[in-house]
Amino acid sequence: MKVVSTLESFDLFLEEKGIKFEAIIIGGAALSVMSVITRETVDVDCLHPLISSEVLSAAAEFRMLNPNLMLIEQWINNGPDTLIRDLEPDWQLRCILIFKGKAITFHTLGRLDLLKTKLFAYCDRDTDLQDCLALNPTKEELDACLGWVTYRDASEGWPNNVKVHFDELRRLLKYES
């Protein structure tokens, strides 16, 4: 999906229906809205709050009325909401506004919090390397994120997995390991 144009169209659709939607989004959609990446993504990951049934119903209707957009069934979802329990205290105070339409207002996590979630995704599923590179973290930011990412999974091999991924990222960013 072309995130920005899809959100702009959905914003007008919600406005016509008199529905307001405010959320904190993360992932590829947030990075696209912020122009950090240009790749398309399949969904909009809403971290908080839980999306109302009214908005979900409108999203389903919008999808059906716009088959040309080729949106997946749950193109707006609360998939990552379990991350909330792992975020640092006061994470909501660090959120930034990234999209303000007529009916939609989207924020995202502050830079370091967002970077942590992307680094975790990179270590967890090996598919977010390009997003991490596009975020262009400093060596200091990587160091600040390492402990948080390391303790997100209790499996025996996770710490080594994180080390391997961070080392690869440092190498690609031309930082020392």
C-alpha positions as CSV (number, residue, x, y, z in Angstrom):
1,M,0.0,0.0,0.0
2,K,1.1,3.5,-0.7
3,V,0.7,4.6,2.9
4,V,0.4,8.4,2.7
5,S,-2.1,8.5,-0.2
6,T,-4.1,5.7,1.3
7,L,-4.3,7.5,4.6
8,E,-5.3,10.7,2.9
9,S,-8.1,8.9,1.2
10,F,-9.2,7.1,4.3
11,D,-9.1,10.4,6.2
12,L,-11.6,12.0,3.8
13,F,-13.7,8.8,4.0
14,L,-13.8,9.0,7.8
15,E,-14.6,12.7,7.6
16,E,-17.6,12.1,5.4
17,K,-18.8,9.6,7.9
18,G,-18.2,11.9,10.9
19,I,-15.7,9.5,12.5
20,K,-12.6,10.7,14.2
21,F,-9.5,8.4,14.6
22,E,-6.5,9.2,16.7
23,A,-3.8,6.6,17.4
24,I,-0.1,6.0,17.9
25,I,1.3,4.0,14.9
26,I,4.6,2.3,14.5
27,G,6.3,0.1,11.9
28,G,6.7,0.7,8.2
29,A,3.6,2.8,8.0
30,A,5.0,5.3,10.5
31,L,8.3,5.4,8.8
32,S,6.6,6.0,5.4
33,V,4.5,8.8,6.8
34,M,7.7,10.4,8.2
35,S,9.4,9.9,4.8
36,V,12.1,7.8,6.4
37,I,11.4,5.0,3.9
38,T,9.7,4.9,0.5
39,R,8.8,1.2,0.3
40,E,5.2,0.2,0.5
41,T,3.8,-1.8,3.4
42,V,0.8,-3.9,3.8
43,D,-0.7,-2.5,7.0
44,V,-0.9,0.3,9.6
45,D,0.2,-1.0,13.0
46,C,-1.6,0.9,15.7
47,L,0.1,0.6,19.1
48,H,-2.5,2.5,21.1
49,P,-5.4,2.8,21.7
50,L,-7.4,-0.3,20.7
51,I,-9.1,0.6,17.5
52,S,-12.8,1.2,17.9
53,S,-15.3,-1.1,16.2
54,E,-16.6,2.0,14.4
55,V,-13.2,2.6,12.8
56,L,-12.6,-1.0,12.1
57,S,-15.9,-1.2,10.3
58,A,-15.2,1.9,8.3
59,A,-11.7,0.5,7.4
60,A,-13.4,-2.7,6.1
61,E,-15.9,-0.7,4.1
62,F,-13.1,1.5,2.7
63,R,-11.2,-1.6,1.7
64,M,-14.2,-3.0,-0.2
65,L,-15.0,0.3,-1.9
66,N,-11.3,0.7,-3.1
67,P,-10.2,-2.7,-4.5
68,N,-7.6,-0.9,-6.6
69,L,-5.7,-0.2,-3.4
70,M,-5.3,-4.0,-2.8
71,L,-5.6,-3.6,0.9
72,I,-5.3,-6.7,3.1
73,E,-8.2,-7.5,5.3
74,Q,-6.8,-6.1,8.5
75,W,-4.9,-3.2,6.9
76,I,-5.4,-1.2,10.1
77,N,-4.7,-3.3,13.2
78,N,-3.5,-3.4,16.8
79,G,-1.0,-6.2,16.0
80,P,1.9,-4.6,18.0
81,D,-0.1,-3.5,21.0
82,T,1.7,-6.0,23.3
83,L,4.8,-3.9,22.9
84,I,3.3,-1.4,25.3
85,R,4.2,-3.5,28.3
86,D,7.9,-3.4,27.2
87,L,8.2,0.3,26.5
88,E,10.2,2.5,28.9
89,P,8.2,4.6,31.4
90,D,6.6,7.8,30.1
91,W,6.8,6.6,26.5
92,Q,3.6,8.4,25.6
93,L,5.2,11.7,26.6
94,R,7.8,11.2,24.0
95,C,5.4,10.6,21.1
96,I,5.4,12.9,18.1
97,L,2.7,14.0,15.7
98,I,3.3,12.6,12.2
99,F,-0.1,12.9,10.4
100,K,-2.9,15.4,11.0
101,G,-5.8,15.1,8.6
102,K,-9.4,16.2,8.9
103,A,-10.5,13.0,10.7
104,I,-7.2,11.2,11.4
105,T,-4.5,12.2,13.8
106,F,-1.5,9.9,14.0
107,H,1.4,10.1,16.4
108,T,4.4,7.7,16.6
109,L,6.9,6.8,19.3
110,G,9.8,9.1,20.1
111,R,12.9,8.4,18.1
112,L,14.7,6.1,20.5
113,D,11.5,4.2,21.4
114,L,10.7,3.7,17.7
115,L,14.2,2.7,17.0
116,K,14.1,0.0,19.7
117,T,10.9,-1.5,18.3
118,K,12.4,-1.6,14.8
119,L,15.7,-3.1,16.1
120,F,13.7,-5.7,18.0
121,A,11.7,-6.6,14.8
122,Y,15.0,-6.8,12.8
123,C,16.5,-9.3,15.4
124,D,13.2,-11.2,15.7
125,R,12.2,-11.7,12.1
126,D,15.2,-10.6,10.0
127,T,13.1,-8.5,7.7
128,D,13.6,-5.0,9.0
129,L,17.3,-4.4,8.2
130,Q,16.5,-1.8,5.5
131,D,14.2,0.2,7.8
132,C,16.9,0.1,10.5
133,L,19.5,1.4,8.0
134,A,17.0,4.1,6.8
135,L,16.6,5.3,10.4
136,N,20.4,5.7,10.4
137,P,21.0,5.3,14.1
138,T,24.1,6.7,15.7
139,K,26.6,4.4,17.5
140,E,25.3,5.9,20.7
141,E,21.7,5.2,19.8
142,L,22.6,1.6,19.0
143,D,24.4,1.3,22.3
144,A,21.4,2.7,24.1
145,C,19.0,0.2,22.5
146,L,21.1,-2.9,22.9
147,G,20.1,-3.8,26.4
148,W,16.4,-3.2,25.8
149,V,16.4,-5.4,22.7
150,T,18.5,-8.1,24.4
151,Y,16.0,-8.5,27.2
152,R,12.8,-8.7,25.1
153,D,13.1,-12.4,24.6
154,A,13.9,-15.0,27.2
155,S,15.0,-17.8,24.8
156,E,18.5,-19.1,25.3
157,G,19.9,-18.1,21.9
158,W,18.3,-14.6,21.8
159,P,21.2,-12.6,23.3
160,N,23.6,-14.1,20.8
161,N,21.1,-13.4,18.0
162,V,20.8,-9.8,19.1
163,K,24.6,-9.5,19.1
164,V,24.9,-10.9,15.6
165,H,22.3,-8.6,14.2
166,F,23.6,-5.5,16.0
167,D,27.2,-6.3,14.8
168,E,25.9,-6.6,11.2
169,L,24.1,-3.3,11.5
170,R,27.2,-1.6,13.0
171,R,29.3,-3.1,10.1
172,L,26.8,-1.8,7.5
173,L,26.7,1.6,9.2
174,K,30.6,1.5,9.3
175,Y,30.8,1.7,13.1
176,E,33.2,-0.4,15.1
177,S,31.6,-3.5,16.8
